[in-house]
Amino acid sequence: MKYKLIIISTFLLAFFGACKYEYIDITAKQENDSIIVDSSTLISYSNDILPIINSNCLSCHSGAQPPNLSTFDGVKANADAIKSATSSRYMPRGSRLSDKEIILIALWVEQGANNN
């Protein structure tokens, strides 16, 4: 019994220890793509966020797989989850957002996830 517990504990430790996410510091200024994004920058849904969603999310989240991010209402309803999943680099699967894109999403959510 003692050996089973040791084996199971070792397996779980190895399994969960392999789950590593890289978090982005969204409070720091980032110089990416020749612009500076910081907390004073007003983020636009149509100019900044929608292109990221269209390019990286809709291949899976356009209605076939939840959450549906094909409308502003769907994106707004899931804004906190999107921020969390992108900041931890859990999403999007199969591709990688730039630091700038992650910061834009996080700041947009912090600014109220407005349709501007």
C-alpha positions as CSV (number, residue, x, y, z in Angstrom):
1,M,0.0,0.0,0.0
2,K,2.8,2.3,0.9
3,Y,4.4,1.8,-2.5
4,K,1.2,2.5,-4.4
5,L,0.9,5.8,-2.5
6,I,4.5,6.7,-3.4
7,I,4.0,5.8,-7.1
8,I,0.7,7.7,-7.3
9,S,2.2,10.7,-5.6
10,T,5.2,10.7,-7.9
11,F,3.0,10.5,-10.9
12,L,0.8,13.3,-9.8
13,L,3.8,15.5,-9.0
14,A,5.4,14.9,-12.4
15,F,2.1,15.4,-14.2
16,F,1.1,18.7,-12.5
17,G,4.7,19.9,-12.3
18,A,4.9,19.8,-16.1
19,C,2.0,22.3,-16.3
20,K,3.8,25.5,-16.5
21,Y,2.4,28.8,-17.7
22,E,4.3,32.0,-18.4
23,Y,2.5,35.0,-17.0
24,I,2.9,38.4,-18.6
25,D,3.3,41.5,-16.4
26,I,0.6,43.8,-17.8
27,T,1.6,46.7,-15.6
28,A,4.9,47.3,-17.2
29,K,5.4,49.3,-20.4
30,Q,6.2,47.1,-23.3
31,E,7.9,48.2,-26.5
32,N,6.6,45.8,-29.1
33,D,5.8,46.5,-32.8
34,S,7.2,50.1,-32.5
35,I,4.5,51.3,-30.0
36,I,4.3,51.6,-26.3
37,V,1.3,50.1,-24.6
38,D,0.7,51.0,-21.0
39,S,-2.2,51.5,-18.6
40,S,-3.0,55.0,-19.9
41,T,-3.5,53.8,-23.5
42,L,-7.2,53.7,-24.4
43,I,-7.8,50.3,-26.0
44,S,-10.3,50.0,-28.8
45,Y,-12.4,46.9,-29.3
46,S,-12.8,47.4,-33.0
47,N,-9.2,48.5,-33.7
48,D,-7.2,46.5,-31.2
49,I,-9.1,43.5,-29.8
50,L,-11.4,42.4,-32.7
51,P,-8.4,41.7,-35.1
52,I,-6.8,39.5,-32.3
53,I,-10.0,37.6,-31.8
54,N,-10.6,37.2,-35.6
55,S,-7.0,36.0,-36.2
56,N,-6.5,33.7,-33.2
57,C,-9.9,32.7,-31.7
58,L,-12.6,32.3,-34.2
59,S,-11.2,29.2,-35.8
60,C,-12.4,27.3,-32.7
61,H,-14.8,29.7,-30.9
62,S,-17.2,30.9,-33.7
63,G,-20.1,28.9,-32.4
64,A,-19.0,25.3,-32.8
65,Q,-17.0,25.2,-29.6
66,P,-17.9,27.3,-26.5
67,P,-17.5,30.0,-25.7
68,N,-18.8,31.7,-28.8
69,L,-16.6,34.7,-29.5
70,S,-18.1,35.6,-32.9
71,T,-20.0,38.7,-31.5
72,F,-19.1,41.5,-29.2
73,D,-21.6,40.3,-26.6
74,G,-19.9,36.9,-26.6
75,V,-16.5,38.4,-26.2
76,K,-17.7,40.8,-23.5
77,A,-19.4,38.1,-21.6
78,N,-16.2,36.1,-21.5
79,A,-13.7,39.0,-21.2
80,D,-12.3,38.0,-17.8
81,A,-11.8,34.4,-18.9
82,I,-10.2,35.5,-22.2
83,K,-7.8,37.8,-20.1
84,S,-6.9,34.9,-17.8
85,A,-6.5,32.3,-20.6
86,T,-4.3,34.6,-22.7
87,S,-2.2,36.1,-19.9
88,S,-1.3,32.5,-18.8
89,R,-0.7,31.6,-22.4
90,Y,-3.2,28.8,-22.0
91,M,-5.0,30.1,-25.1
92,P,-4.9,30.2,-28.0
93,R,-3.9,26.6,-28.5
94,G,-1.9,25.9,-31.6
95,S,-0.6,29.5,-31.9
96,R,1.0,32.1,-29.6
97,L,-0.1,35.7,-29.0
98,S,2.6,38.4,-28.8
99,D,3.2,40.1,-25.5
100,K,1.7,43.2,-27.0
101,E,-1.6,41.3,-27.9
102,I,-1.8,39.9,-24.4
103,I,-1.3,43.3,-22.8
104,L,-3.9,44.9,-25.1
105,I,-6.5,42.2,-24.1
106,A,-5.7,42.6,-20.4
107,L,-5.9,46.4,-20.5
108,W,-9.1,46.4,-22.6
109,V,-10.7,44.1,-19.9
110,E,-9.4,46.3,-17.1
111,Q,-10.8,49.4,-18.9
112,G,-14.3,47.8,-18.8
113,A,-14.3,45.7,-22.0
114,N,-16.1,48.5,-23.9
115,N,-17.4,48.4,-27.5
116,N,-15.4,51.4,-28.7
